[in-house]
Amino acid sequence: MRAIDDTPLGPDCVHRPVTHDPDVHGLGQPVKDLACDTRPCDLCADARCPVGGYPRLTAFRIRAAQLVAQHGYELDVTVDQGSHGIDLICRTGDTAWVWEFSTDDPAAVAQAVDNRDHILAHLRARGVKAEPGPAFPAEEYGQGAMHRHRYIVRVRSHPTEPGIELLDVFTCDPCRLAGRWRYQDLVLHNHRLEDLLMTQLYVTGGRRESPNRVRTPSEYTKSHLYFSFDGPGSHAALVRLWFRLIPELVDPQRRAALTAEPEAADTAGASATQGEPGTPAALATWETDVIGRDLWRRLTADTYAGLLSDAAAARHAQLWFGQHNGYGRARTDDKDEHLKGYSRRYDHGALVLAAAVNDELLADRAYGQRLLAVARRVAEAADPGYGEIGYRQRVAEAGLEDMTKLDRVLYRHPVDSIAAQRAMLRGYSWLTVVPGGLAERLGGAAAMRAIGAFHEVEPLPHGGLWLLATEHFDEYGPPAARRVSEALAPVLPPGRPARTMSEPHLIVVAVPPP
């Protein structure tokens, strides 16, 4: 590797190159190139080694997105992990441009040249006009992301010859431990660059499909009722109201049977999540155990009273309704979720109230109306900075739970988004609750009704607006989303939303120019 870049980013900061050790970063499986061979790595003689592993893979993807953004390759962009690194192939017109990324160890550079020539020969044998990618400026930097406990803080580019580019990848543990970066910001930055690359991948063959076309949803098949509040105060009465309303979204007979269960000798911890497979389950939590995990309690009349009493002071409280799986366990994660109502407090005083539901529940029109009734009670009881019913967004690898879809496609951290919610609307969806100050900028209820973009427009007691795009959730699609976005454009944050893989986003994304 080149000498370590010792430019300090803070006191005692030391940049460290990513280790080349397949036992630390290796994939554990042979990595194959286009010829499907498993040539061993020249540095460690290990066929499993992907030359830097996942941290370097992240850096290469970032670099690929930078090249696409800088030089405008749009037609056909592929990033393939070869036996010794990441190959970037961009097809423009009738020519395929090929890059090989490598460290600057002489043996690695020689292997990169061999890989590049191997790929060029492979493409030419198939009748493709293939050329080595042109060189680029010597100094370019990009932020990366974290893998386990390492931060990529710098990616340095060293072009050597057309088609060969050297990358130095640095991490800095002292800066990470000193809190000089907010890890989630790096993840969102990485998402922006990867989404940019994915946007190019979707523009194929000169045909530009609409970024808003409806697709089968990916893992984002959860919807939510969501409110965010700011300002001083404990919001104690509001939190208690919230947890009184959540059970109204559960079948009344089932709710009565669960909460009438007598208090058991031990309803906390692992035993609280156990039961007969296939039977209903209801759990509550507002405390954590000694290592910070949620302490779940079986929902009974006594624990429900405890939740209502203590949730207002808790940093995070949750009420979960579902069923015991085939192993007799209640899964409180998102995989088998039925209904999850929660409150979350932030250090700067913000409060989030949300109820996450499976899409099949919201597809039931009667259930959608019950969800609207609960939302109306909350919207009239306080002055939320934002509210919506729509598709839920989360970035699990960054631990970000309280994002709107617009936050995600604008890469906004929820803390920043909530802090600015009185100045810029956080998003829009099937139901959108606009705070009082922004409602005035929109002209109030009369102006919103005159636009004709909403099925229902109602003023709220604290000066906000209740905007329902269509009568039922299953009627809310891209045309309705576009009408809503145009009506709310004066108060939406700046920036062009990016296309992402979290479909269906129902956020209007501008089609790239030809």
C-alpha positions as CSV (number, residue, x, y, z in Angstrom):
1,M,0.0,0.0,0.0
2,R,1.0,3.6,-0.3
3,A,2.2,5.5,2.8
4,I,-0.6,6.1,5.3
5,D,-2.3,9.5,4.8
6,D,-1.5,11.2,8.1
7,T,-3.7,14.3,7.5
8,P,-5.5,14.7,10.9
9,L,-9.2,15.0,11.0
10,G,-9.0,15.5,14.8
11,P,-6.7,15.1,17.8
12,D,-4.8,11.8,17.7
13,C,-6.4,10.9,14.4
14,V,-4.6,8.1,12.5
15,H,-5.8,6.9,9.1
16,R,-5.3,3.2,8.7
17,P,-5.5,1.3,5.4
18,V,-8.0,-1.5,5.2
19,T,-6.4,-4.7,6.1
20,H,-5.8,-7.4,3.5
21,D,-6.8,-10.4,5.4
22,P,-9.4,-12.9,4.1
23,D,-10.0,-14.3,7.6
24,V,-11.1,-10.9,8.7
25,H,-12.9,-9.5,5.6
26,G,-13.1,-12.5,3.3
27,L,-16.3,-13.9,2.0
28,G,-15.5,-17.5,2.9
29,Q,-16.3,-18.7,-0.6
30,P,-14.4,-18.8,-3.9
31,V,-14.9,-15.6,-5.8
32,K,-15.2,-16.2,-9.6
33,D,-14.5,-13.9,-12.5
34,L,-16.1,-14.0,-16.0
35,A,-14.2,-17.2,-16.9
36,C,-15.5,-18.8,-13.7
37,D,-12.0,-19.7,-12.5
38,T,-10.8,-19.3,-8.9
39,R,-7.3,-18.0,-9.3
40,P,-5.8,-17.4,-5.8
41,C,-5.0,-13.9,-4.7
42,D,-1.4,-12.8,-5.4
43,L,-1.1,-11.2,-2.0
44,C,-2.4,-14.0,0.3
45,A,-2.7,-17.0,-2.1
46,D,-6.3,-17.5,-0.9
47,A,-9.0,-18.0,-3.5
48,R,-11.6,-16.7,-1.0
49,C,-10.1,-13.3,-0.8
50,P,-12.0,-10.5,-2.6
51,V,-9.1,-8.0,-2.0
52,G,-10.4,-6.0,1.0
53,G,-13.8,-7.6,1.5
54,Y,-16.9,-5.7,2.3
55,P,-15.4,-2.4,3.3
56,R,-13.5,-2.2,0.0
57,L,-16.6,-3.4,-1.8
58,T,-18.4,-0.4,-0.4
59,A,-15.7,1.9,-1.6
60,F,-15.7,0.4,-5.1
61,R,-19.4,0.9,-5.4
62,I,-19.1,4.5,-4.3
63,R,-16.3,5.0,-6.8
64,A,-18.5,3.4,-9.5
65,A,-21.3,5.8,-8.7
66,Q,-18.9,8.7,-8.8
67,L,-17.8,7.7,-12.3
68,V,-21.3,7.3,-13.5
69,A,-22.3,10.7,-12.1
70,Q,-19.2,12.5,-13.4
71,H,-19.1,11.1,-16.9
72,G,-22.8,10.4,-17.6
73,Y,-22.6,6.8,-18.6
74,E,-26.3,5.7,-18.6
75,L,-27.1,3.0,-20.9
76,D,-25.7,-0.1,-19.3
77,V,-23.7,-0.1,-16.1
78,T,-22.6,-3.2,-14.3
79,V,-20.5,-3.7,-11.2
80,D,-19.2,-7.3,-10.9
81,Q,-17.0,-8.7,-8.2
82,G,-14.2,-10.5,-9.9
83,S,-11.6,-12.8,-8.4
84,H,-9.4,-9.8,-7.5
85,G,-11.6,-6.8,-7.1
86,I,-14.5,-5.0,-8.6
87,D,-14.9,-4.6,-12.4
88,L,-16.8,-1.6,-13.6
89,I,-18.3,-1.9,-17.1
90,C,-20.1,1.0,-18.8
91,R,-21.6,0.6,-22.2
92,T,-22.1,3.8,-24.2
93,G,-23.3,3.4,-27.8
94,D,-21.6,0.4,-29.2
95,T,-18.5,0.5,-26.9
96,A,-18.0,-1.2,-23.6
97,W,-15.6,0.6,-21.3
98,V,-13.8,-1.6,-18.7
99,W,-12.1,-0.6,-15.4
100,E,-10.2,-2.7,-12.9
101,F,-9.8,-1.5,-9.4
102,S,-6.7,-2.5,-7.3
103,T,-4.3,-1.7,-4.6
104,D,-1.0,-0.3,-5.7
105,D,1.0,-3.4,-4.7
106,P,2.9,-4.4,-7.9
107,A,1.6,-7.9,-7.9
108,A,-2.0,-6.6,-7.5
109,V,-1.6,-4.1,-10.3
110,A,-0.2,-6.8,-12.6
111,Q,-3.2,-9.0,-11.6
112,A,-5.6,-6.1,-12.4
113,V,-4.0,-5.7,-15.8
114,D,-4.5,-9.4,-16.4
115,N,-8.1,-9.3,-15.2
116,R,-8.8,-6.3,-17.4
117,D,-7.3,-7.9,-20.5
118,H,-9.1,-11.2,-19.7
119,I,-12.5,-9.3,-19.6
120,L,-11.7,-7.3,-22.7
121,A,-10.9,-10.5,-24.6
122,H,-14.0,-12.2,-23.2
123,L,-16.2,-9.3,-24.5
124,R,-14.5,-9.0,-27.9
125,A,-14.9,-12.8,-28.4
126,R,-18.6,-12.1,-28.2
127,G,-18.5,-9.4,-30.8
128,V,-18.5,-6.5,-28.3
129,K,-16.4,-3.4,-29.1
130,A,-14.5,-3.3,-25.7
131,E,-11.9,-0.7,-24.6
132,P,-10.1,0.0,-21.4
133,G,-11.7,2.8,-19.4
134,P,-10.0,6.3,-19.8
135,A,-8.0,7.7,-16.9
136,F,-9.4,10.2,-14.4
137,P,-8.0,13.0,-12.2
138,A,-5.5,11.8,-9.7
139,E,-7.1,13.1,-6.5
140,E,-10.8,12.3,-5.8
141,Y,-12.3,11.6,-2.5
142,G,-15.5,10.0,-1.3
143,Q,-17.1,9.1,1.9
144,G,-17.8,5.4,2.5
145,A,-19.7,3.4,5.0
146,M,-19.1,1.3,8.0
147,H,-18.7,-2.5,8.1
148,R,-18.9,-3.9,11.6
149,H,-16.7,-1.6,13.7
150,R,-14.7,0.2,10.9
151,Y,-15.3,3.4,9.1
152,I,-14.1,4.1,5.6
153,V,-13.2,7.8,6.0
154,R,-11.4,8.3,2.7
155,V,-11.2,6.8,-0.8
156,R,-8.2,8.0,-2.8
157,S,-8.0,7.4,-6.5
158,H,-4.7,6.9,-8.4
159,P,-5.2,6.3,-12.1
160,T,-2.2,4.6,-13.7
161,E,-3.2,3.7,-17.2
162,P,-6.5,3.5,-19.1
163,G,-8.5,0.8,-17.5
164,I,-6.5,0.5,-14.3
165,E,-7.3,2.6,-11.2
166,L,-5.8,2.3,-7.8
167,L,-7.8,2.9,-4.7
168,D,-6.4,3.6,-1.2
169,V,-9.1,3.0,1.4
170,F,-8.6,4.5,4.9
171,T,-10.4,4.0,8.2
172,C,-10.0,6.0,11.4
173,D,-11.1,4.3,14.7
174,P,-10.0,7.2,16.9
175,C,-12.3,9.7,15.1
176,R,-15.1,7.2,15.2
177,L,-14.7,6.6,18.9
178,A,-14.6,10.3,19.5
179,G,-17.9,10.7,17.8
180,R,-16.6,13.0,15.0
181,W,-19.0,11.4,12.5
182,R,-22.6,10.5,12.8
183,Y,-22.6,7.0,11.4
184,Q,-26.1,7.2,10.0
185,D,-25.1,10.2,7.8
186,L,-22.4,8.0,6.2
187,V,-24.9,5.3,5.5
188,L,-27.4,7.7,4.0
189,H,-24.5,9.2,1.8
190,N,-23.7,5.7,0.7
191,H,-27.3,5.0,-0.2
192,R,-27.4,8.2,-2.3
193,L,-24.5,7.1,-4.3
194,E,-25.7,3.5,-4.7
195,D,-29.2,4.7,-5.7
196,L,-27.6,6.9,-8.3
197,L,-26.0,3.9,-9.8
198,M,-29.2,1.9,-9.6
199,T,-31.0,4.8,-11.4
200,Q,-28.6,4.4,-14.3
201,L,-29.2,0.7,-14.3
202,Y,-32.9,1.2,-14.8
203,V,-32.4,3.4,-17.9
204,T,-31.8,0.7,-20.5
205,G,-31.8,0.5,-24.2
206,G,-32.6,4.2,-24.7
207,R,-36.1,3.6,-23.3
208,R,-36.9,5.7,-20.2
209,E,-39.5,4.1,-18.0
210,S,-41.3,6.1,-15.4
211,P,-39.6,6.1,-12.0
212,N,-43.0,5.9,-10.4
213,R,-44.3,2.8,-12.1
214,V,-45.9,0.4,-9.7
215,R,-43.9,-2.7,-8.8
216,T,-44.2,-5.6,-6.5
217,P,-43.0,-4.3,-3.1
218,S,-39.7,-5.5,-1.8
219,E,-39.1,-6.1,1.9
220,Y,-40.8,-2.7,2.5
221,T,-44.3,-4.2,2.8
222,K,-45.2,-2.4,6.0
223,S,-47.4,0.6,6.3
224,H,-47.8,3.0,9.2
225,L,-49.7,5.7,11.0
226,Y,-47.0,8.2,12.0
227,F,-46.8,11.4,13.9
228,S,-43.8,13.5,15.0
229,F,-44.0,16.3,17.6
230,D,-41.4,18.8,18.7
231,G,-41.1,21.5,21.4
232,P,-40.6,21.4,25.2
233,G,-42.7,19.4,27.5
234,S,-43.2,15.7,28.3
235,H,-46.2,15.1,26.1
236,A,-47.3,12.8,28.9
237,A,-51.0,13.1,28.2
238,L,-50.5,12.5,24.5
239,V,-48.4,9.4,25.0
240,R,-51.1,8.0,27.3
241,L,-53.8,8.8,24.8
242,W,-51.8,7.0,22.1
243,F,-51.5,3.8,24.0
244,R,-55.2,3.9,24.8
245,L,-56.0,4.3,21.1
246,I,-53.7,1.5,19.8
247,P,-55.8,-1.4,21.1
248,E,-58.8,0.0,19.1
249,L,-57.0,-1.2,16.0
250,V,-57.2,-4.8,17.2
251,D,-60.3,-7.0,16.9
252,P,-62.4,-6.2,20.1
253,Q,-63.1,-9.8,21.1
254,R,-59.4,-10.7,20.8
255,R,-58.4,-7.6,22.7
256,A,-60.8,-8.3,25.5
257,A,-59.5,-11.9,25.8
258,L,-55.9,-10.9,25.9
259,T,-56.2,-8.1,28.4
260,A,-58.4,-10.1,30.7
261,E,-55.7,-12.7,31.2
262,P,-54.8,-12.9,34.9
263,E,-51.3,-11.7,35.9
264,A,-48.9,-14.7,35.8
265,A,-46.1,-15.2,38.3
266,D,-43.5,-14.3,35.7
267,T,-44.6,-12.4,32.6
268,A,-41.4,-10.6,31.9
269,G,-38.4,-11.7,29.8
270,A,-38.3,-14.7,27.5
271,S,-41.2,-16.4,29.1
272,A,-43.5,-13.6,28.1
273,T,-43.0,-14.3,24.4
274,Q,-43.7,-18.1,24.6
275,G,-47.1,-19.7,24.0
276,E,-49.0,-22.3,21.9
277,P,-48.1,-22.1,18.2
278,G,-50.7,-20.2,16.2
279,T,-52.4,-18.6,19.2
280,P,-52.7,-14.8,19.6
281,A,-50.0,-12.9,21.4
282,A,-49.9,-9.4,22.9
283,L,-46.8,-7.9,24.5
284,A,-45.8,-4.6,26.0
285,T,-42.4,-3.0,26.9
286,W,-41.3,0.3,28.4
287,E,-38.2,-0.8,30.2
288,T,-34.8,-2.4,29.2
289,D,-32.8,-5.2,30.8
290,V,-29.2,-4.8,32.1
291,I,-27.7,-4.9,28.6
292,G,-30.2,-2.5,27.0
293,R,-32.6,-5.0,25.4
294,D,-36.4,-4.4,25.5
295,L,-37.9,-6.1,28.5
296,W,-41.1,-7.6,27.1
297,R,-44.1,-8.4,29.3
298,R,-47.2,-10.3,28.4
299,L,-50.1,-7.9,28.0
300,T,-52.5,-8.3,30.9
301,A,-54.8,-5.8,32.7
302,D,-51.9,-5.1,35.2
303,T,-49.2,-4.7,32.6
304,Y,-51.4,-2.5,30.5
305,A,-51.9,-0.2,33.5
306,G,-48.2,-0.2,34.0
307,L,-47.6,0.8,30.4
308,L,-50.1,3.7,30.6
309,S,-48.5,4.8,33.9
310,D,-44.8,4.7,32.9
311,A,-44.7,5.0,29.1
312,A,-44.7,8.8,29.1
313,A,-41.3,8.8,30.9
314,A,-39.8,6.0,28.9
315,R,-37.4,6.7,26.0
316,H,-39.1,3.9,24.0
317,A,-42.3,2.1,24.7
318,Q,-44.2,-0.4,22.6
319,L,-47.4,-2.3,22.4
320,W,-47.3,-5.3,20.1
321,F,-50.1,-7.6,18.8
322,G,-49.4,-10.7,16.7
323,Q,-49.4,-14.4,17.1
324,H,-47.0,-17.2,18.3
325,N,-45.1,-18.7,15.4
326,G,-44.7,-22.4,14.7
327,Y,-42.0,-22.6,17.4
328,G,-44.3,-21.1,20.0
329,R,-42.5,-17.7,20.0
330,A,-43.9,-14.2,19.5
331,R,-41.7,-12.5,17.0
332,T,-41.6,-8.8,17.8
333,D,-39.3,-7.9,14.9
334,D,-40.7,-6.8,11.5
335,K,-40.8,-10.2,9.9
336,D,-44.1,-11.5,11.3
337,E,-45.5,-8.2,12.5
338,H,-49.2,-7.8,12.9
339,L,-49.6,-4.5,14.7
340,K,-47.0,-2.5,16.5
341,G,-47.7,0.8,18.3
342,Y,-44.8,2.7,19.8
343,S,-43.5,5.9,21.2
344,R,-40.0,7.2,20.9
345,R,-38.3,10.2,22.5
346,Y,-35.2,12.0,21.2
347,D,-32.6,13.9,23.2
348,H,-33.6,17.2,21.7
349,G,-37.2,16.8,23.0
350,A,-38.9,15.4,19.9
351,L,-41.5,12.7,20.2
352,V,-42.6,10.1,17.6
353,L,-45.8,8.2,17.8
354,A,-46.3,5.4,15.2
355,A,-48.4,2.3,14.5
356,A,-46.9,-0.1,12.0
357,V,-49.2,-2.6,10.3
358,N,-48.9,-5.2,7.6
359,D,-50.1,-4.2,4.1
360,E,-52.8,-6.8,4.1
361,L,-54.5,-5.1,7.0
362,L,-54.4,-1.7,5.4
363,A,-55.8,-3.3,2.2
364,D,-59.0,-3.9,4.1
365,R,-61.0,-0.7,3.6
366,A,-62.8,-1.0,6.9
367,Y,-59.5,-1.3,8.7
368,G,-58.2,1.8,6.8
369,Q,-61.2,3.7,8.1
370,R,-60.4,2.6,11.7
371,L,-56.8,3.8,11.2
372,L,-58.1,7.2,10.0
373,A,-60.3,7.5,13.1
374,V,-57.3,6.9,15.4
375,A,-55.3,9.4,13.4
376,R,-58.0,12.0,13.7
377,R,-58.2,11.7,17.5
378,V,-54.4,12.4,17.7
379,A,-54.4,15.2,15.2
380,E,-57.2,17.0,17.0
381,A,-55.6,16.5,20.5
382,A,-52.3,18.2,19.7
383,D,-50.4,20.1,17.1
384,P,-48.2,17.6,15.3
385,G,-45.3,18.8,13.3
386,Y,-46.1,16.1,10.8
387,G,-48.4,13.2,10.3
388,E,-49.1,10.6,7.7
389,I,-50.6,7.2,6.8
390,G,-48.5,5.5,4.1
391,Y,-45.6,3.2,3.4
392,R,-43.1,2.9,6.2
393,Q,-39.4,3.4,5.6
394,R,-36.5,2.3,7.7
395,V,-32.8,1.9,7.1
396,A,-31.9,-1.1,9.2
397,E,-28.2,-1.0,8.8
398,A,-28.1,2.6,10.2
399,G,-30.7,2.0,12.9
400,L,-33.0,4.7,11.4
401,E,-36.6,3.9,12.2
402,D,-38.5,7.2,12.1
403,M,-38.0,8.3,8.4
404,T,-40.7,9.3,6.0
405,K,-40.5,8.1,2.4
406,L,-39.5,11.6,1.4
407,D,-36.8,11.6,4.0
408,R,-35.4,8.4,2.5
409,V,-35.3,9.6,-1.1
410,L,-33.8,12.9,-0.1
411,Y,-31.4,11.1,2.3
412,R,-32.5,13.2,5.3
413,H,-31.7,12.0,8.8
414,P,-34.9,11.9,10.8
415,V,-33.5,14.0,13.6
416,D,-32.7,16.8,11.1
417,S,-36.0,16.3,9.4
418,I,-38.0,16.6,12.6
419,A,-36.0,19.6,13.8
420,A,-37.0,21.4,10.5
421,Q,-40.6,20.2,10.3
422,R,-42.2,23.6,11.1
423,A,-40.2,25.1,8.2
424,M,-40.5,22.3,5.6
425,L,-43.0,19.5,5.3
426,R,-41.5,16.1,6.1
427,G,-43.3,14.3,3.3
428,Y,-46.7,13.4,1.9
429,S,-48.8,10.3,1.5
430,W,-52.4,8.9,1.5
431,L,-53.1,11.0,4.6
432,T,-50.9,14.0,5.2
433,V,-51.2,16.2,8.4
434,V,-49.7,19.6,7.8
435,P,-48.7,21.8,10.8
436,G,-50.3,25.2,11.4
437,G,-47.5,27.4,10.1
438,L,-47.1,25.5,6.9
439,A,-50.9,25.4,6.5
440,E,-50.9,29.2,6.4
441,R,-48.2,29.2,3.7
442,L,-50.5,26.9,1.6
443,G,-53.4,29.3,1.9
444,G,-55.4,27.2,4.4
445,A,-58.2,24.8,3.8
446,A,-60.1,26.9,1.2
447,A,-57.0,27.1,-1.0
448,M,-56.3,23.3,-0.7
449,R,-59.9,22.5,-1.6
450,A,-59.8,24.7,-4.6
451,I,-56.8,22.8,-6.0
452,G,-58.9,19.6,-6.3
453,A,-56.0,17.3,-5.4
454,F,-57.6,15.8,-2.3
455,H,-60.7,13.7,-1.4
456,E,-60.9,15.4,2.0
457,V,-59.6,18.7,3.3
458,E,-60.3,19.7,6.9
459,P,-58.9,22.4,9.2
460,L,-57.6,21.1,12.6
461,P,-58.2,22.8,16.0
462,H,-54.5,23.9,16.4
463,G,-54.3,25.5,12.9
464,G,-53.1,22.5,10.9
465,L,-54.6,20.7,7.9
466,W,-56.0,17.2,7.5
467,L,-55.4,16.2,3.8
468,L,-56.7,12.8,2.6
469,A,-55.7,12.1,-1.0
470,T,-58.3,9.4,-1.8
471,E,-61.2,7.8,0.0
472,H,-59.4,4.5,0.4
473,F,-55.7,3.5,0.6
474,D,-55.8,1.1,-2.3
475,E,-56.9,4.0,-4.5
476,Y,-53.7,6.0,-3.7
477,G,-51.3,5.4,-6.6
478,P,-48.8,7.4,-8.7
479,P,-51.4,9.8,-10.3
480,A,-52.8,10.7,-6.8
481,A,-49.3,11.1,-5.4
482,R,-48.4,13.5,-8.2
483,R,-51.4,15.6,-7.5
484,V,-50.6,15.8,-3.8
485,S,-46.9,16.6,-4.5
486,E,-47.8,19.5,-6.8
487,A,-50.3,20.9,-4.3
488,L,-47.8,20.7,-1.5
489,A,-44.8,21.8,-3.5
490,P,-44.5,25.3,-1.9
491,V,-43.7,23.7,1.5
492,L,-41.7,20.7,0.5
493,P,-37.9,20.6,1.1
494,P,-35.6,21.4,-1.8
495,G,-33.9,18.7,-3.8
496,R,-34.9,16.2,-6.4
497,P,-35.9,12.8,-4.9
498,A,-33.8,9.9,-6.1
499,R,-35.1,6.6,-7.3
500,T,-34.5,3.8,-4.9
501,M,-35.1,0.1,-4.6
502,S,-37.6,0.6,-1.8
503,E,-40.7,0.2,-3.9
504,P,-43.4,1.3,-4.0
505,H,-42.3,4.7,-2.8
506,L,-45.2,6.8,-4.2
507,I,-42.9,9.8,-4.1
508,V,-42.7,11.8,-7.4
509,V,-39.3,11.3,-8.9
510,A,-38.3,13.4,-11.9
511,V,-37.3,11.4,-15.0
512,P,-33.6,12.2,-15.9
513,P,-33.3,14.4,-19.0
514,P,-32.4,12.6,-22.3
